Amino acid sequence: MDARVHAGPPDAKGWLTPLIGRPMLPLLAGLMAGIAAAPVCAGTGSPNNGVFLCVCLAVLIPVIRADRRHLPGICLLLVMGFALMVRVETASVPAGVSRFAADSPCTITGTIATRPLAAGDRWRFLLDVSSLGDGEAFQLIDDVRIRVTVDGGPLTPVIGDQLRFSGKLKPVRNFEVPGGFDYAGFMRRKGVFFTTYTTAEAVYREPGNSLLSRAYHQPLARLRNRFSRVLDQAGVTGQVKGMLEAWTLGDRSGIPPALSDAFARTGLGHILAISGFHVGAVALVLFGGFRWICRRIRGVTSRGLADKTAALAALSGVLVYGCVAGMSDATQRAVIMAGVFLFGLIIGRDADAVNSLAAAALLILLLDPPAVFAVSFQLSFAAVAMILLVLHQPVFRHPSITSLPAWVRVCFQYVCIATAATLGTAPLLLHYFYRIAVWSIPVNTLAAPLFGLFVLPFSLMLLPLSWVFPAGAILAARGLNPVVDALGNSLLYLGSRDGVSVLFFPPDGLELAVIYSLILLLVCLPGTWGDQTRRRQAVAGLGLVLLLLCGKIGWTVWQRMHPGTLSVTALDVRQGTAVLVRFPDGKTLLADGGGYYDNRVFDVGKHVVGPYLMRQRIRTLDRVVLTHPDGDHVNGLVHILEQFCVKSVWWNGDTSRCTGFRQFMNAVTERHVPLRQVSTGTEGISWGGVQMRVLHPAEPAVLSGKDGKNRNNRSIVLQLGLGDSGFLITGDILRAAEKELAGRWGKQLKSQVLIVPHHGSRTSSTPGFLDQVCPEVAVASVGAGNRFHLPSPEVVERYAHRGIPLLRTDQDGTVRFVTDGNQLAVHRCQGLKFRLVKSVDLQVPAD
């Protein structure tokens, strides 16, 4: 591999020359600035959008000042990007659809718009709705897209199929946790505002009869089914079949969770998702193979058409691969990126690789402006951009490198490419996934060439063979089986080792910008030694960036370890409970972790509670309290115990038959976490001036776990006090436990803040209990539209009758209380940001 092919102009002088000499770069920066400005102006963006906008402007302003010829194009693309993105950000629910979004089901008719993806026994896809009916009215609908989940049954949906079924339309909602993933915004940018759920038995399906369905989608579905049958006939099952289907068909549903986690932990997660790496490898192999063939054809070589013909054939192969893989968003972007490079070879232009990369990004964003916020887009372009930057460095043209044997130079460049790709993507992976793959560079150096040049091409050969020569495909699959199985087992072993992946705090937008500035300066620093002025500028910039980074980290650590106030946060975990307590001296306590009925459906601990803790810079929990072992309290704690440092666990001694509780106890045992059964006899503790005591249960007895009502009544009840402020965390206690508490503690129950018992059920929050607690504000942890209809209207009336403001996580999102012992501040989460409620006595207006 010749580094000069990738490097572009090597004679650039001055910091702005590489930008000015590549006109696509400032144009791309202008378009991205317009796209980033739209969410900021529309009020739907996060602070990271503002940082991204500032970075784009920091690039544009000096470029425009140095060369005003770029100004018209930059302004045009900036306005275009802003206009296109504003249209997306301000999109609203189509008229007439909201009336069908009720508790009662409606009849939905529509066409499958995206490739159905299997998730266990479920199918998920987007549906273009053509009509809605609720028994009283029937309405034709245009331009409405919903996300559909179909559970169980023999249904095998295909793009273009016509469906009719009954289901409840539910608005797309976020977990309103500060800094969390904006799922509602993500779906809004796809034009999706509602979701629905149904069963396979309730779906009436007709195969699509459009030309596209008959000519493309249905034959493609048959090809995939035949490929799957060939693997079955070859005896390829389990993880090997899952990996082959992921690499060739883009279907990752057959990948075991343990193997998927092993790929991510070792830094090879990009191999499972068809994106830039796969498409680039296919393009490279096809171009190299066809060029080798074309150069041996005299007529083609004599006319100088070998490279052009090979590029055209490779482009055709890339398009076919993208179509077979389903043309997901990430695959489309990768195909466009490869297509731009190959098209430059076809038209005979000696294009600069950096300029071509910018052109590919420009084309993608013009077609799909929200792609700039997609993780796959950012990772793909960050990796390729960093590789090009590294290969541009003068070290590759130094005599000590060029004089090495060819195989040594190739190995050296592969190591540099793996290192560059890791440097380019590691900050983003840390920002989005809170992990650092420690062994990413050596693993990618060894595995990426093996996979891209050998395993992937041979896997793709099975597709046409399965159609034209099934017997040959079966033999080939049997030969490939042990190789792929060995790769999977090696990754499973490596991924299970301690230290292969480290959970770490995610950088925010500002820290991300500083980290990338630091990486760029470190990479470019060796190339400045021949120019004293540039060397001084680089060293000064490096020192400034290090100072900024150290100052930001130091301030964050100081705030984390010395908050000086007591904060109690009721997280929005839907129909469950999770309460985080941060003490004035920096100690932390987590009472319950929320949870769905089955972590395989959705793991609240992994996707909601854990990420929130990491964004709050909390890696160690001084105490975890399981108030009682119901699934909506314990399931989310499993991930916390497995991935975080937990110093001790309190529980009430009760057991449960739910899977989450067994996993919870296994994690406690495997991690050697001290476990203590507590009751009213447990001595209180004092952290940072906060007094904490256990008010319930009265006796340390263990039940069988069969009686759910008694299990609720034995929930741990904690009271925290700081100065004049008091907090009562009540678990799921019911009427009997409340009566017992009121009789035993009386006026000592008085607390400023009450975490409403049992999510506001009518069998709790009894008048006598509320009169003793006499809270100034209460918060109920409930899920929107929950099937239990909580909080109960009777309970809501009890709080209103006593003048107690009742906040609800289904309406107010995550609720945080902060006190110094004298004053109490209440914050609620809206738009994934905390907003202050200035007076706790003031009724919070409804959304």
Summary of the structure (lengths in Angstrom):
residues: 847
radius of gyration: 29.6
end to end distance: 59.1
largest distance: 100.0
contacts: 2871
relative contact order: 0.07
helix: 53%
strand: 16%
